[in-house]
Amino acid sequence: MSEATAPAHGATRVGSPAQAGRASESRPRRSLLRPVLIAALLVVLLLAPFYVEEFWLRTGFAVFGAIVGAIGLNLLTGTTGQLSLAHAFFLAVGAISYVFVSGESGGIGVAQLSGLGLPPLIGMIVGVLLAGLAGLIFSPIAARLRGIYLGVASLGLVFIGQHVLNTWTSVTGGFNGRSAPNFSLFGFTFANDNPLLFIAGVPFREAERLWYLGLVLALASYVFARNLLRSRPGRALQTLRDSEVAASVMGVNVQRYKGRVFLVSSMYAGLSGVLYALSIGSVAPESFGLEVSIQYLAMIVLGGLGSVGGAALGALFVSALPLVFQRYADALPLVSSPGQGGINAGEAARFLYGAAIVLIIMFEPGGLAGLAARFRRRGRDPGARRPRSPVTSADASTDDSTTSVPSDRPAQGSTT
């Protein structure tokens, strides 16, 4: 063989030393960019209560709760491919369980309420577990259905839940609802006082304390979901989405995995329901209608099906938009405050993210996560779309810095 022997198998083109040097310099730079951005974001989130006002802190806590619920639904619908419209029902189970377990007995309006008066941490845990139990009970049905049939079957849970919660007035308060007890952890109350707390001269009241509670729970939910998808069960769930037949051939127990992911998704929804109760301060059965399930589907479609980070971005967009519109209703065109005519903040927000869903489906089915991935690919290879200049045989013979080789493996016994 001549000295111009092709390099090792797998290489297609070797660039000049200068190009190789630039590539080696940019590679560690790109690898450090993501951790630096994540660290900067965490610092901003940790320092936010020291600089922003109460409205944004309460909005952020509502967003954290929505992120938890959106991640749970994304595991079920985006990763596994199971359409569920019952997410609002599991949120209601978590929220109502919390206010019943941690609330006190007494009267509100014409309803005589009962409560266990247990510590709020126990109420939160019970709410998550009961929501998971409700999902586990429904999982045999979910394991045998798919597509629109599963969506219709899960839709029945919402209507059944609405009827039961509205009539079970001693627990839910009926149409009047009932107040949610303040959350406390090992004697520390997440309220305006008890104890009074000042950090760096900034008073830490309920909004500031709940901000950190929501941040910790949202981060924990995000990390757990990412690790789950990277594990063996997570790869099995993704295989289920692509093809149940292929998954069963590969040894995946289809019905068992469908039941398990419904359990996990329901527990996420239960935790989100508890955070919703803490955010609003009270819960009523009317707050958990079909519209809530549709909003969570909008979150994961906008963010990107199958992407944990995309679910968080979609939750931020859908849950924060009505609150921001309501805050700036006087300054926004066509948006008005309640009772003043025109389009109220909630309707305007629904119009906007409805239009965003249409645009996402038409132009970027991967959602916001797919859009971010596209920009990352362009940043890594800015000349990817740039046409290459043709290389003549004379150029190839005189260019000693590059050597082109076939990408296919040579036939067995070949010496070229």
C-alpha positions, 0 to 999 in steps of 0.5 A: 500500500502507498504512503497515502493510506486512508486513516482508520475506519470511521474517519471521513475527512481530516482537516488541517492542523489549524482547523483541528486546533480551533475545533479542540478549543471550541469543544471545551468552551461549548461543554462549559457553556451549559453548566455556567448558564444553569449555575447563573440561572440558579443564582438568579432564582435564589436571589430573586426574593431579595429584589423582586416584589410580591406579585412576581414571587407569587406568580413564580410559586404558581409557575413552580406548581405548574411545572411539577404538574406539566412534568408529570403529564409529559412523562405520561403523554410526551414520553410514553404516548398515552393521552390523558385528560384526567390530570385535573382530577389528580390535581384535585385529589392532591389538593383536597387531600391536603386541606382535609388532612391538615385542616381543622374541623369547623364551619364555613358558610352553611357547610360543616367541615371536617379535618384531621388537623395533622401537620401540613407535611403529612398532608402533602405526603398523603395528598401525593400518595392518594393521587398516586393511588387513584392513578394506580386504580385507573392504571389497569384501564389505561394499560388496555387502552391507547390513543383517543380511547384512553383520552375519552376514558380518562375524561370520565374521571374529571366529570366523576370527580366534579360530581363527587367533590361538589357533593362531599361538602364535609370534606371539600366545602362544596361550591364554597370550597375551603381554605388551605392551611399554611404549610409548615416544616419542622415548626417553621411556618411558611406564613407572614409571621411566626416567626418573623424573619429578616435576611439582609434587611429584607423581610421574608414573609409568606411570598418569599418563603413559598418561593423557596419551597416551590423552587426546591420541589420543582427542581427535585421533580425536574431532576427525578424526571431527567434521571428516570428518562436516562434509566432503563425504565425511561428507555422502555417508556420511550420504546412504548411511545414509538411502538408497543409491538417492538417494545414487547418483542424487546422484553418490555412488559407493556401493561406493567410499564403503562401502569407504572408511568400512570402512577408516577404521573398521578403523584406529580399531579398530586404534588402540583395540586398541593402547591396550587392550594398553597398558592391560591389559599383555598380550593374549590371543586370548580377549580379542577374542571376540564379546562385545567386538563386542557391547559396542561396539555397546552403546556407540554405541546408548547414546550415539546413532547418528551422534553422535561425542560420543554415541559417547564418552559411550557408551564411558565408560558401558560401559567404566568401569562394570564397573571401578567395580563391581569397585572398590566390589563390597563396598559395592554391593548384590547385587554381590560380588567374584569367588569370593564368590557373587552377581553379579560386577561384570562381570555386574552392569554388563552387566545395567545397560547392557542395561537402559539400552539397552532404555530408550534404544530405547523412550524416547530413540532418539537416545541420550545425545546425543539426550537432551542435545540435548533439554535444549539445545532446552528451554534455548533456548526454555523456553516452547516447550511453553507454550500461547500466549494467543489474540489477538483482532482487537481486540488485534491492531488496538491492538498497535502493537509486533507485526505478524503476516505470513503465512509463505508467500510471496505469489503472483507479482504480488500486492501484499499 
